[in-house]
């Protein structure tokens, strides 16, 4: 998905608001997209927003991503 690729690029360049926007867009297309959820959680973690990830029920550590 293009949204996920862009979200990852924005996160890696420190553009967290744009990254969040892209991952949220991907989730509107498929609310079960694991890669979009993980990318959003990583964006929050990169931006020191672990509390937001927890509120949304997203993983905040790699251990929580095991299926």
Secondary structure, DSSP 4 states (H G I P E B T S, - for coil): -HHHHHHHHHHHTT-HHHHHHHHHHHHHH-TT-HHHHHHHHHHHHHTT-HHHHHHTT--SSGGGG--
